[in-house]
Amino acid sequence: MLAVGIVTEVFGPHGEALPGFDFALCADRPGPVLTDLGVPLTIAHGLDRLASADLVIALPWAGFRTPPAPAVLNALSVAHERGSLVAAHCVGAFALAAAGLLDGRRATTHWRFAELLARRHPNVTVDPDALYIDEGRIITGAGSAAGFDLCLHLLRREHGAAMANTVARDLVLPSHRDGGQAQYVTAPVPEDCRDERLAEVLAWVRENLHEPLPVAELARRAVMSKRSFARRFTAATGTTPHAWLRSLRLSSAEELLETTDLPVEEIAHRVGYGSAAVLREQFVRRRGVPPRSYRRSFTNTP
């Protein structure tokens, strides 16, 4: 039920400010489907609906230890061969693995079932720590609420940072968590951090992103040693200060590229890079394209 709620919240209506998606829930046998909460859902569409889908997300189900019906596996394979993006949330990865779509690829699932997935499908490289893993047209995500991270990543990748950030704000969620961030952390992610001192520093960072922001300065503002700050930050967020700051800079650059006509040099300075060349190097390394190409993809701006 949680997984259904997640994909419905992300890809469902968000008012006139955003374009809507043609969203549908499908099953091998349309009709009432009992959820883990005991509340039945009425599924109106069968597997034929996948024939025209640009994105197919396999959701978790209670019987994941038994492979889905052959018709389901075939529908997933055909969708992938046709060019659809095929994703899996949580133990939905077992369906993709059973269909052979994860062979030779990296994948993740809920950390509790990662060992089982690896044991049953030795041709799959299972990472039990990642929030989500993007392998191009195959994307897998971790369990439970990490479904939001998977879906927001898909929005960001296909429709840009501005749309993903708008939907995240609408849902009162962090705008972006990197896929390499650990699934299991001892405290919430930075945007929702309950560590008041750390939260204040992170809020200050967002207001001063144009500054160099060395870890030593962040530690000083948190009234901690550099080593204690790094340890406390990683324990609270599942990632390092450097990785979090890099992700924030690149996400901010994406949104500025999409929503403004500022020169790339100006954007680089606004998000804390010393020059357009440094931003370009980071953008190509982390996003696969230079900033100007990214801008053309989302805005048709030369």
N, C-alpha and C positions, 0 to 999 in steps of 0.2 A: 504493500500500500504506500509506503514511503517513496519507493522508486517511481510509482505512477504519479504521486504528487509532485515530485521533483521535475520530471520531464514536462508535466502539464504546466507547472508554474513558469518554467523557463521558456517553453515554446508556445504556450497559450497566449491569449490576448493581453496586451499591455497598454491599451488605450490608443488614441489616435496618434500619439507621438511616435509610435514605432509601427513598421509594416507587420502584418500578421503572417503566420505560417499556416500552411494547410496541414493540420495536425490530426492524427488518427491513432487510436489504439487498436491493435490487431491480435488475432489469435488463430491457431490452427482450426479451432471450432468456435465460431461466433456464438454469442449467447452469454448466459451468466457464468462468471468466473469467481470462485471464492478466494478472497484474499487472506493474508496471514492474520488479519484482525477479525476475521469472520464476517466481514462486510462484503457482500457480493457486488461485483461490477458487471454491468451489461456491456459486452464487447460487440460492437456493431459490424466490424470488418473482419474478413478472413485474410488468408495469406496472399490473395490476389492483389490486395492493396499495396503490397511491397513492390509490385511490378512497375509502379510509377514513382516510387519514393526516391528522393535525392539523399535522404539520410534514414538509416534504419538503426534503431537502438534496441539491443536485446536486454531486457530487464531481468532481474533476479526472480527465481521461482523456487518454491519449497522443494521440489523434486529434482534439483539440479544434479544430484548424484547419478541419476538415470538420464541418458542422452534424450534429447527431444525427439519427437516423431520424425521419421525420414522426410516428410513433407516440409517440416520446419527447416531442417538442415538444407534441403534442396533450395528452398526459397531464399535463405541467407546466401548460399553460394551463387545463385542466379543473380541476386541483387548486386553482389560484389562484382561478378563478371560483367554486368551491365554498366558498371561505373559508379554505383552508389557508394557513399561513405557508409561503412558498417561499424558500429560502435557497440560496446557492452558496458553496462554498469554492474559492478559487484560480481556476483556469480553468474551473471549473464555471459561472462567470458567462457564458461564451460560450454555454452551452445556454440560459440564461435570456434572453440577448439574442436568440438565434435564434428563440426562442418569442415574441418581442415584449414580454416582461414588463418589460424595462428601459427601453423607450421613454419619453422624457420624465422619466426618473428619474436620480438620482445613483447611481453604482455604483463598486465597486473590484474589483480582481483582483490577481494577483501583479504587482508593479511591472515585471517584465521583459516582460510581455505587455499592459500597460495601453495602450500606443500602438496596438498591433494591434487591441485591442477598440474603441478610439475610432475608428480608421480604418474598420473594418468596419461599425460601428453608430453613425453620426453623430448619431442621435437620443438617444444615451445620453451623459450627462455623466460622464465617467470621471475619478475622482480616483486617481492612481497612488500617493498617499502614505498614505491612510487604512488602518488595520488592518481596519476593517469599517464599513459604512454601513447604517444602519437606516432604511428608507423605509416603515415600517409593516408591511405584509404581505409586503414584498420586502426581503430582507437579503442583502448580498453581503460577502464577506470576502477578505482578502489570502491569500497563498500559504503553503504549507508549514506550519510550526508555528503561524502565526497562526490556523489552523483552531481551535485551542484557545480563542483569544480570541473568535472568532465563536460557538462552541458555549456557552461560559460566559456570554456576553452573552445568548444566547437563554434559557438557564436562569434567569439573573438577571431578565430581563424578564418571563418567563412564570410563574416559580415563586418568585421572591424572592431577596434577597441571601443569606439564611441557607443555602438549598440550594446556590446557586452557590459560596459560600465553602466549604461542607463538601466538595463535589466537588473543588474546587481543592486543598484541603488533602490530600484523598485521593490526588490525582495529583501532589502536591508542585509546584504551579504558583502563580504570582501570582494572587490572587483576582480582580483586575479590572485591565484596561488599557482606557483610554478609546478609543473608535473613532477619534478624531481623532489619536491618537498615531502618529508616523511609522512606516512599515513598516521602513525601514532605519535602524538605529542602529549606532554604532561599538562599543557595549558592551551587556551585558545590561540588562534592565529593573531598577528599583530593588530588588525583592525578591530578586533573584539577583545583585546588583551585585558585581563583582570589585574595584571600587575600595574598599579597606578603610575609608578615612577617610569616604568618602561613605556607605557602607553603615552605618557606626556612627551617623552623623547621622540617617539615615532610620529606623533602629531606634529611636533616641531620640524622633523625631517621633511614631511610633506609640504610644509610652508616654506622651506628653505632648500628645495631640491636643486636650485641653481648653484649652491655652494659645494665645495669639494667633499665635505662630510666624512672625514676620516673616522675610523672606529674609535680612535683615542678621544675625539671631540664628543662623540655620542656617549662614551663611557663617562667622560667628565660631567656631562649634563645629567647623567643618571646617578652621579655621585658614587661611582664604582671604579674599581681598577679595570683596565682593559681586558684582562683575563676573566675577571668575574662577570663583566658585562657580556662578553662573547659566550660564556658558558650559560648564563641566565637567558640570553636571547635565544640560543639554540634550544634550550630546554623548553622554552615557552612557545616557540614557533616551528621547530622541526627543520630550520634552515639557518644558515650563517648570516651575520649582518651584511657581509659583502654580497651574498647571493640575493638577499631580500632587497637591498638597495639597487642592485643592477636590474632586477625585475621591475622595480618601481620606476626607475629612469626610463627603461624601454617602453613600458606601458604608457607612461606619460607622453613619450615621444610619438608613439602610435596615435594617440588621440589627437595630438596637435597636428600631425600630418594629415589626419582624416578631416579635421574640423576647421582648420585655418589655412590661410595661404602664406603663412610666415616662411621666410627662407629657411632652408635646412640649417644653415649656420646659426640663425637665431634660436631655432628649436634646440639645437645642440647645447647652446649656452643656458637656455631655460631649464633643461633637465639635468644640467650638471656635467656635461662633457666639455672639454676644453676647446674642441674644434669640431667641424662637420666631419673631418676625416676620422676622428675617434668614434663619433656616433655611427658613421658608416661601417667601420670595422666591427663594432659590437652588433649592429643591426644585421649585417650579413652573417656573422657567426651564429647569432641566436635566432634570427627570423628567416634566414636563407635568401634574402633579397636586400638590395640597398634601399635607403630611405625614399629616394625619388621613385623607384619602381613600386614600392609599397604605396606611396601616395597616388600614383597613376591607377593602381588596381582598385582603390576605394573611392577616388574622387574624380578620376579622369582629368586631374590637374597636371599640366606638364612640369 
